[in-house]
Every structure is written in C-alpha cells, then in structure tokens.
Amino acid sequence: MTEGVVRSLGTRRFLDWRALDASGSAGGILICWDKRSLEILDWEEGQFSISCRFRNVEDGVVWVFTGVYGLFTKEERECLWEEIGAIRGIWEEP
C-alpha cells in the first residue's frame, strides 16, 4: 500500500494509517483513522492480521482494533487464532 493511495482517500494531514499487504492472495488490510479523534499507542502486524491499540482523544479510553483478511485453509485459520491470542496476551484493553 503506498502513501499516495492512502492520502487520496481522506482528510490529508489529519489522516493516519497502517497497512498489511496480502501474502499469496489479493487484497490486504488497510486501517485508517482521524488523528484528531484517535491516538495510536502501538500496533502489531501478523501474517493475517494487524492490530492497533488506540486512545480516544476526547475521553482517554484505550481500546484495541484488529483487522483480518480472509483465509482459505484450516491451517491459515488456526494461525490467525494464534495471532489474535498473542495480541490478547500483550494488551489488556478490550
């Protein structure tokens, strides 16, 4: 994912983003947010997912968002669940 493509989507200087390109399939994951509303505290990239830990600017609530892309095989799905479990082990937030 190029910065030019992402910048064409939105609010320019207020836009922040993280992306994970697909491996072996079309697509990938793109997570965008408005920096006036959300502050990114940390992020983790897996093979099939990307997780971002955010803080709401307005009220300070911290939370986690995980984006995933479609998996085809049972082995890939098992790997994804392991990734999600690892994220849960790193961060305590909902």
PyMOL CGO cylinders between C-alpha atoms (Angstrom):
from pymol import cmd
from pymol.cgo import CYLINDER

trace = [
    CYLINDER, 0.00, 0.00, 0.00, 1.52, 3.33, -0.99, 0.3, 1, 1, 1, 1, 1, 1,
    CYLINDER, 1.52, 3.33, -0.99, 1.15, 6.56, 0.94, 0.3, 1, 1, 1, 1, 1, 1,
    CYLINDER, 1.15, 6.56, 0.94, -0.18, 8.29, -2.19, 0.3, 1, 1, 1, 1, 1, 1,
    CYLINDER, -0.18, 8.29, -2.19, -3.06, 5.82, -2.47, 0.3, 1, 1, 1, 1, 1, 1,
    CYLINDER, -3.06, 5.82, -2.47, -3.95, 6.23, 1.21, 0.3, 1, 1, 1, 1, 1, 1,
    CYLINDER, -3.95, 6.23, 1.21, -3.73, 10.03, 1.10, 0.3, 1, 1, 1, 1, 1, 1,
    CYLINDER, -3.73, 10.03, 1.10, -6.15, 10.08, -1.83, 0.3, 1, 1, 1, 1, 1, 1,
    CYLINDER, -6.15, 10.08, -1.83, -8.81, 8.55, 0.44, 0.3, 1, 1, 1, 1, 1, 1,
    CYLINDER, -8.81, 8.55, 0.44, -9.25, 11.18, 3.07, 0.3, 1, 1, 1, 1, 1, 1,
    CYLINDER, -9.25, 11.18, 3.07, -8.51, 14.12, 5.25, 0.3, 1, 1, 1, 1, 1, 1,
    CYLINDER, -8.51, 14.12, 5.25, -4.85, 14.55, 4.34, 0.3, 1, 1, 1, 1, 1, 1,
    CYLINDER, -4.85, 14.55, 4.34, -2.92, 15.96, 7.30, 0.3, 1, 1, 1, 1, 1, 1,
    CYLINDER, -2.92, 15.96, 7.30, -5.36, 14.51, 9.83, 0.3, 1, 1, 1, 1, 1, 1,
    CYLINDER, -5.36, 14.51, 9.83, -5.25, 11.01, 8.31, 0.3, 1, 1, 1, 1, 1, 1,
    CYLINDER, -5.25, 11.01, 8.31, -3.04, 8.32, 9.77, 0.3, 1, 1, 1, 1, 1, 1,
    CYLINDER, -3.04, 8.32, 9.77, -2.92, 4.68, 8.75, 0.3, 1, 1, 1, 1, 1, 1,
    CYLINDER, -2.92, 4.68, 8.75, -1.35, 1.25, 8.96, 0.3, 1, 1, 1, 1, 1, 1,
    CYLINDER, -1.35, 1.25, 8.96, -1.44, -1.41, 6.26, 0.3, 1, 1, 1, 1, 1, 1,
    CYLINDER, -1.44, -1.41, 6.26, -0.59, -5.05, 5.84, 0.3, 1, 1, 1, 1, 1, 1,
    CYLINDER, -0.59, -5.05, 5.84, -0.10, -6.28, 2.30, 0.3, 1, 1, 1, 1, 1, 1,
    CYLINDER, -0.10, -6.28, 2.30, -1.53, -9.68, 1.48, 0.3, 1, 1, 1, 1, 1, 1,
    CYLINDER, -1.53, -9.68, 1.48, 0.83, -12.60, 1.14, 0.3, 1, 1, 1, 1, 1, 1,
    CYLINDER, 0.83, -12.60, 1.14, -0.17, -15.02, -1.58, 0.3, 1, 1, 1, 1, 1, 1,
    CYLINDER, -0.17, -15.02, -1.58, -3.62, -13.60, -2.25, 0.3, 1, 1, 1, 1, 1, 1,
    CYLINDER, -3.62, -13.60, -2.25, -5.25, -10.42, -3.49, 0.3, 1, 1, 1, 1, 1, 1,
    CYLINDER, -5.25, -10.42, -3.49, -6.12, -7.69, -1.05, 0.3, 1, 1, 1, 1, 1, 1,
    CYLINDER, -6.12, -7.69, -1.05, -4.66, -6.97, 2.33, 0.3, 1, 1, 1, 1, 1, 1,
    CYLINDER, -4.66, -6.97, 2.33, -5.65, -4.79, 5.26, 0.3, 1, 1, 1, 1, 1, 1,
    CYLINDER, -5.65, -4.79, 5.26, -5.85, -1.02, 5.49, 0.3, 1, 1, 1, 1, 1, 1,
    CYLINDER, -5.85, -1.02, 5.49, -6.77, 0.70, 8.75, 0.3, 1, 1, 1, 1, 1, 1,
    CYLINDER, -6.77, 0.70, 8.75, -7.26, 4.49, 8.60, 0.3, 1, 1, 1, 1, 1, 1,
    CYLINDER, -7.26, 4.49, 8.60, -8.23, 6.96, 11.33, 0.3, 1, 1, 1, 1, 1, 1,
    CYLINDER, -8.23, 6.96, 11.33, -8.55, 10.67, 12.00, 0.3, 1, 1, 1, 1, 1, 1,
    CYLINDER, -8.55, 10.67, 12.00, -5.70, 11.82, 14.28, 0.3, 1, 1, 1, 1, 1, 1,
    CYLINDER, -5.70, 11.82, 14.28, -7.98, 14.46, 15.77, 0.3, 1, 1, 1, 1, 1, 1,
    CYLINDER, -7.98, 14.46, 15.77, -10.10, 11.65, 17.27, 0.3, 1, 1, 1, 1, 1, 1,
    CYLINDER, -10.10, 11.65, 17.27, -7.70, 8.77, 17.88, 0.3, 1, 1, 1, 1, 1, 1,
    CYLINDER, -7.70, 8.77, 17.88, -4.09, 8.49, 19.03, 0.3, 1, 1, 1, 1, 1, 1,
    CYLINDER, -4.09, 8.49, 19.03, -2.26, 5.28, 18.11, 0.3, 1, 1, 1, 1, 1, 1,
    CYLINDER, -2.26, 5.28, 18.11, -0.31, 3.89, 21.04, 0.3, 1, 1, 1, 1, 1, 1,
    CYLINDER, -0.31, 3.89, 21.04, 1.09, 0.72, 19.48, 0.3, 1, 1, 1, 1, 1, 1,
    CYLINDER, 1.09, 0.72, 19.48, 0.49, -1.78, 16.70, 0.3, 1, 1, 1, 1, 1, 1,
    CYLINDER, 0.49, -1.78, 16.70, 1.37, -5.36, 15.87, 0.3, 1, 1, 1, 1, 1, 1,
    CYLINDER, 1.37, -5.36, 15.87, 1.47, -6.96, 12.43, 0.3, 1, 1, 1, 1, 1, 1,
    CYLINDER, 1.47, -6.96, 12.43, 0.85, -10.66, 11.99, 0.3, 1, 1, 1, 1, 1, 1,
    CYLINDER, 0.85, -10.66, 11.99, 0.78, -12.84, 8.93, 0.3, 1, 1, 1, 1, 1, 1,
    CYLINDER, 0.78, -12.84, 8.93, -3.00, -12.44, 8.52, 0.3, 1, 1, 1, 1, 1, 1,
    CYLINDER, -3.00, -12.44, 8.52, -3.87, -9.53, 10.81, 0.3, 1, 1, 1, 1, 1, 1,
    CYLINDER, -3.87, -9.53, 10.81, -2.90, -6.10, 12.03, 0.3, 1, 1, 1, 1, 1, 1,
    CYLINDER, -2.90, -6.10, 12.03, -3.87, -4.86, 15.49, 0.3, 1, 1, 1, 1, 1, 1,
    CYLINDER, -3.87, -4.86, 15.49, -3.80, -1.23, 16.59, 0.3, 1, 1, 1, 1, 1, 1,
    CYLINDER, -3.80, -1.23, 16.59, -4.02, 0.00, 20.17, 0.3, 1, 1, 1, 1, 1, 1,
    CYLINDER, -4.02, 0.00, 20.17, -5.80, 3.36, 20.24, 0.3, 1, 1, 1, 1, 1, 1,
    CYLINDER, -5.80, 3.36, 20.24, -6.64, 6.06, 22.77, 0.3, 1, 1, 1, 1, 1, 1,
    CYLINDER, -6.64, 6.06, 22.77, -9.72, 8.24, 22.22, 0.3, 1, 1, 1, 1, 1, 1,
    CYLINDER, -9.72, 8.24, 22.22, -8.59, 11.88, 22.24, 0.3, 1, 1, 1, 1, 1, 1,
    CYLINDER, -8.59, 11.88, 22.24, -11.86, 13.06, 23.78, 0.3, 1, 1, 1, 1, 1, 1,
    CYLINDER, -11.86, 13.06, 23.78, -12.17, 10.76, 26.80, 0.3, 1, 1, 1, 1, 1, 1,
    CYLINDER, -12.17, 10.76, 26.80, -8.84, 8.90, 27.03, 0.3, 1, 1, 1, 1, 1, 1,
    CYLINDER, -8.84, 8.90, 27.03, -10.39, 5.43, 26.70, 0.3, 1, 1, 1, 1, 1, 1,
    CYLINDER, -10.39, 5.43, 26.70, -7.85, 2.90, 25.38, 0.3, 1, 1, 1, 1, 1, 1,
    CYLINDER, -7.85, 2.90, 25.38, -9.00, 0.05, 23.13, 0.3, 1, 1, 1, 1, 1, 1,
    CYLINDER, -9.00, 0.05, 23.13, -7.73, -2.38, 20.50, 0.3, 1, 1, 1, 1, 1, 1,
    CYLINDER, -7.73, -2.38, 20.50, -8.88, -2.87, 16.91, 0.3, 1, 1, 1, 1, 1, 1,
    CYLINDER, -8.88, -2.87, 16.91, -7.82, -5.92, 14.88, 0.3, 1, 1, 1, 1, 1, 1,
    CYLINDER, -7.82, -5.92, 14.88, -8.29, -6.13, 11.14, 0.3, 1, 1, 1, 1, 1, 1,
    CYLINDER, -8.29, -6.13, 11.14, -8.04, -9.52, 9.42, 0.3, 1, 1, 1, 1, 1, 1,
    CYLINDER, -8.04, -9.52, 9.42, -8.32, -10.74, 5.86, 0.3, 1, 1, 1, 1, 1, 1,
    CYLINDER, -8.32, -10.74, 5.86, -9.99, -13.87, 4.58, 0.3, 1, 1, 1, 1, 1, 1,
    CYLINDER, -9.99, -13.87, 4.58, -8.24, -17.17, 4.98, 0.3, 1, 1, 1, 1, 1, 1,
    CYLINDER, -8.24, -17.17, 4.98, -8.68, -20.21, 2.81, 0.3, 1, 1, 1, 1, 1, 1,
    CYLINDER, -8.68, -20.21, 2.81, -7.23, -23.19, 4.62, 0.3, 1, 1, 1, 1, 1, 1,
    CYLINDER, -7.23, -23.19, 4.62, -7.76, -24.65, 8.07, 0.3, 1, 1, 1, 1, 1, 1,
    CYLINDER, -7.76, -24.65, 8.07, -4.05, -24.16, 8.81, 0.3, 1, 1, 1, 1, 1, 1,
    CYLINDER, -4.05, -24.16, 8.81, -4.27, -20.44, 7.95, 0.3, 1, 1, 1, 1, 1, 1,
    CYLINDER, -4.27, -20.44, 7.95, -7.31, -20.01, 10.20, 0.3, 1, 1, 1, 1, 1, 1,
    CYLINDER, -7.31, -20.01, 10.20, -5.52, -21.75, 13.07, 0.3, 1, 1, 1, 1, 1, 1,
    CYLINDER, -5.52, -21.75, 13.07, -2.55, -19.42, 12.57, 0.3, 1, 1, 1, 1, 1, 1,
    CYLINDER, -2.55, -19.42, 12.57, -4.87, -16.40, 12.69, 0.3, 1, 1, 1, 1, 1, 1,
    CYLINDER, -4.87, -16.40, 12.69, -6.39, -17.53, 16.01, 0.3, 1, 1, 1, 1, 1, 1,
    CYLINDER, -6.39, -17.53, 16.01, -2.87, -17.91, 17.40, 0.3, 1, 1, 1, 1, 1, 1,
    CYLINDER, -2.87, -17.91, 17.40, -2.08, -14.33, 16.29, 0.3, 1, 1, 1, 1, 1, 1,
    CYLINDER, -2.08, -14.33, 16.29, -5.20, -13.00, 17.97, 0.3, 1, 1, 1, 1, 1, 1,
    CYLINDER, -5.20, -13.00, 17.97, -4.41, -14.92, 21.15, 0.3, 1, 1, 1, 1, 1, 1,
    CYLINDER, -4.41, -14.92, 21.15, -0.90, -13.46, 21.18, 0.3, 1, 1, 1, 1, 1, 1,
    CYLINDER, -0.90, -13.46, 21.18, -2.29, -9.91, 20.87, 0.3, 1, 1, 1, 1, 1, 1,
    CYLINDER, -2.29, -9.91, 20.87, -4.65, -10.57, 23.77, 0.3, 1, 1, 1, 1, 1, 1,
    CYLINDER, -4.65, -10.57, 23.77, -1.62, -11.66, 25.79, 0.3, 1, 1, 1, 1, 1, 1,
    CYLINDER, -1.62, -11.66, 25.79, 0.27, -8.43, 25.04, 0.3, 1, 1, 1, 1, 1, 1,
    CYLINDER, 0.27, -8.43, 25.04, -2.50, -5.90, 25.66, 0.3, 1, 1, 1, 1, 1, 1,
    CYLINDER, -2.50, -5.90, 25.66, -5.14, -5.89, 28.40, 0.3, 1, 1, 1, 1, 1, 1,
    CYLINDER, -5.14, -5.89, 28.40, -7.58, -3.47, 26.72, 0.3, 1, 1, 1, 1, 1, 1,
    CYLINDER, -7.58, -3.47, 26.72, -10.87, -4.53, 25.12, 0.3, 1, 1, 1, 1, 1, 1,
]
cmd.load_cgo(trace, "trace")
